[in-house]
Amino acid sequence: MWQRGLNWAAIVLVGVFGVMWLGIVMYADGATPLWLRAGETVFGVFLTGWAVRKTAVMFGKA
């Protein structure tokens, strides 16, 4: 029971962090080079995609 709750907490934490990361990279970080912003965007999409995938897996187990 605790493990399932902690899994959900980790998924939510990573998902929110990924979306926040994308927002910071896209809107607040305008002074960095384009290639670095592209890499940071890929990282944010990866985190958000991981959270979505894990959510689907958790719903599949239910």
C-alpha positions as MATLAB code, in Angstrom:
seq = 'MWQRGLNWAAIVLVGVFGVMWLGIVMYADGATPLWLRAGETVFGVFLTGWAVRKTAVMFGKA';
ca = [
       0.000    0.000    0.000;
       2.752    2.468    0.948;
       4.805    1.540   -2.081;
       1.921    2.244   -4.438;
       1.394    5.656   -2.849;
       5.083    6.466   -3.086;
       5.097    5.372   -6.733;
       2.267    7.807   -7.455;
       4.087   10.547   -5.565;
       7.246    9.977   -7.619;
       5.283   10.000  -10.875;
       3.541   13.263   -9.979;
       6.789   14.846   -8.809;
       8.669   13.974  -11.995;
       5.739   14.988  -14.204;
       5.363   18.385  -12.549;
       9.115   18.932  -12.642;
       9.206   18.060  -16.354;
       6.445   20.529  -17.189;
       8.051   23.237  -15.060;
      11.402   22.543  -16.714;
       9.824   23.015  -20.143;
       8.248   26.288  -19.045;
      11.511   27.632  -17.725;
      13.424   26.607  -20.828;
      10.862   27.984  -23.266;
       9.946   31.287  -21.625;
      12.462   32.350  -19.016;
      15.767   31.210  -20.495;
      16.168   33.328  -23.608;
      19.875   34.119  -23.307;
      21.212   30.591  -23.867;
      22.219   29.249  -27.279;
      19.612   27.482  -29.370;
      21.385   24.104  -29.253;
      21.416   24.168  -25.448;
      17.735   25.111  -25.285;
      16.975   22.237  -27.664;
      18.813   19.807  -25.399;
      17.008   21.095  -22.336;
      13.688   20.793  -24.165;
      14.450   17.176  -25.025;
      15.212   16.538  -21.354;
      11.918   18.106  -20.257;
       9.960   16.101  -22.837;
      11.742   12.950  -21.670;
      10.748   13.572  -18.048;
       7.146   14.318  -18.971;
       6.993   11.275  -21.243;
       8.384    9.067  -18.483;
       5.656   10.278  -16.122;
       2.941    9.636  -18.722;
       4.308    6.148  -19.436;
       4.500    5.262  -15.755;
       0.956    6.551  -15.239;
      -0.269    4.236  -17.982;
       1.580    1.319  -16.381;
       0.103    2.104  -12.958;
      -3.424    2.293  -14.381;
      -2.789   -0.993  -16.174;
      -1.940   -2.680  -12.867;
      -5.139   -1.466  -11.185;
];
